[in-house]
Amino acid sequence: MTAIPGPKSQELLARKQAAVPPGIGVTLPVFVTRAGGGVLEDADGNSLIDFGSGIAVTSVGNSAPKVVDRVRKQVADFTHTCFMVTPYESYVRVCEKLNELTPGDHEKRTFLVNSGAEAVENAVKIARHATGRPAVVVFDHGYHGRTLLTMTLTAKNMPYKQGFGPFAPEVYRVPLAYPFRWPGENCAEEAAEQAIDMISKQIGAGNVAAVVIEPIAGEGGFIVPARGFLPRIAEFCRKNGIVFVADEVQTGFARTGDLFACEDEGVVPDIVTTAKGIAGGLPLAAVTGRAEIMDKVHSGGLGGTYGGNPLACEAALGVLETIEEENLVARARRIGEIMLPRLKALQERYDVIGDVRGRGAMIAIELVEPGTKEPNPAAVQEVVRRCHAEGLLVLTAGTYGNVLRFLPPLVIPEHLLEEGLGILEKAIAEL
Ligand SMILES: *Cc1c(COP(=O)(O)O)cnc(C)c1O
């Protein structure tokens, strides 16, 4: 209807700039008035195709009927009691479901918090408590949040860490098996060897409480570790009494074509952290782990005022019902089957695309200086600008800022997916 952003959004943006600090950036400054599965409507009457899902959150859509109905009923009954003061059933039900659905058939426990960072932070607390060890091992290109500890766990300096130190102690970083950028022939074996060698020599395996890894690195650029890497690291942890924490905050809840990304290689984590796709946008996150690890922490040692808010719990139950009833695991696979071949065909035509990767509805392209592997963030900015102007919301990622990532809602109609891909193809062709 208008240029992007239109006059109403521009007016609101000016108010945002006066009221909100610039540290809170925005990717695409259109102010949203309504949103559904795959379309965002803005204040100027524009409709945009959504390839972002609010960063992998609204996998079931922005107003999925099962989520809306449950939340509407709950908000009329009660909004809060604090589960640690007087509990309610929906919290327990969410925990039962996560114990059942996360990888592994061992006995598990779950508790609920408000954000992905809080979940990861709690996983580290529990691993330290259970092992009595201090060190935490994380990976190159990792992202785990913005609190002091999780910012420390995060690999990338700008924009996440610059000026925010000093950082938390006892955090060590090892290489990730990044196939596109690994110099050797055997990415998985060599990266695992280096990681294990560094852990053994620099820290001592006996001092490590937890290894924290994303089964597909999200903010780092949708890096799918070379096959064999994750199982090798998990096995090393098992042999050395280290708690293996899978940070499935971005990859969880059907996003990758499995309910959880670890399932792809049959990896069974000791602790799984989840958030983003869990509750259709209501603030909720979870820590799910082996009963014998989780039960070590004393009564009252975990929690928080809002953790497992009743509205968020009802939303999560609505999300899980929607995933099951609409078979969104299969939908995610189908999205990958549509996107990957089209993007690979595009890569054949345009050598600015260095790599096409991802699984299910978590897909990315990495842009390079043609004929090299030199990161090309300027090309990404230009493609993003063109996509946004044409009404396709896409997000960026990557340690070098040169990755375009696609996270469409799993319920997106196929014609919108195709239309969005058409806009992207045109933007790259014009570039
Ligand atoms: C987004 C993200 C987090 C942090 O979640 P917040 O809810 O933003 O605190 C942690 N880990 C991963 C893998 C993420 O993608």
The ligand as a Tripos MOL2 file, in Angstrom:
@<TRIPOS>MOLECULE
LIG
   15    15     1     0     0
SMALL
NO_CHARGES

@<TRIPOS>ATOM
      1 C1         17.3140  -16.8950   21.5120 C.3       1 LIG1
      2 C2         18.2300  -17.8900   22.1100 C.ar      1 LIG1
      3 C3         18.5620  -17.8510   23.4760 C.ar      1 LIG1
      4 C4         18.0810  -16.7500   24.3980 C.3       1 LIG1
      5 O1         16.7080  -16.7620   24.5300 O.3       1 LIG1
      6 P1         15.9610  -15.4450   25.1140 P.3       1 LIG1
      7 O2         14.5560  -15.9000   25.2800 O.co2     1 LIG1
      8 O3         16.1530  -14.3760   24.1020 O.co2     1 LIG1
      9 O4         16.6290  -15.1470   26.4080 O.co2     1 LIG1
     10 C5         19.3560  -18.8560   23.9900 C.ar      1 LIG1
     11 N1         19.8200  -19.8410   23.1910 N.ar      1 LIG1
     12 C6         19.5260  -19.9070   21.8890 C.ar      1 LIG1
     13 C7         20.0250  -21.0450   21.0830 C.3       1 LIG1
     14 C8         18.7330  -18.9330   21.2960 C.ar      1 LIG1
     15 O5         18.4630  -18.9770   19.9940 O.3       1 LIG1
@<TRIPOS>BOND
     1     1     2 1
     2     2     3 ar
     3     2    14 ar
     4     3     4 1
     5     3    10 ar
     6     4     5 1
     7     5     6 1
     8     6     7 2
     9     6     8 1
    10     6     9 1
    11    10    11 ar
    12    11    12 ar
    13    12    13 1
    14    12    14 ar
    15    14    15 1
@<TRIPOS>SUBSTRUCTURE
     1 LIG1         1 GROUP 0 **** ****
